[in-house]
Amino acid sequence: MKNMTLNMIGYSVIASFALFLTACGGGGGGSNEIPQPAQIELVENQPVMVEKGWTLEKTSEPTEVQVETDLTTGQTQVILVSGSAVLKPTE
C-alpha cells in the first residue's frame, strides 16, 4: 500500500513538473523577435529613432518635424516640432 501511494505521489510530481515547464515556456522553440508596435505617437521635442520600413504620417495641420541622420552610424531620428504625427510600420 505504501509503495502504491509513493508511486502516485511520484507520478503527480512528474506531471506537475511537466505542466510547469509547458506553462513557463520550457519547451523552447520560441521566437526571439521583438513585437513591433502598431504605431508610435510623436511627442513634441522628444526624439524618436526611426527604423527602416517606418513611415511618418501627420495627424493634424500644420505639422512640422525635424529629421536628422547620423552619417557615421546611419541612424535616423525624428523630432516633432509642432502639430501631431505618428510613425507607422510599412506593411
Buried (B, 14 or more C-beta within 10 A) or exposed (E): EEEEEEEEEEEEEEEEEEEEEEEEEEEEEEEEEEEEEEBBEBEEEEEBEBEEEBEBEBEEEEBEBEEEEEEEEEEBBBBBEEBBBBBBEEE
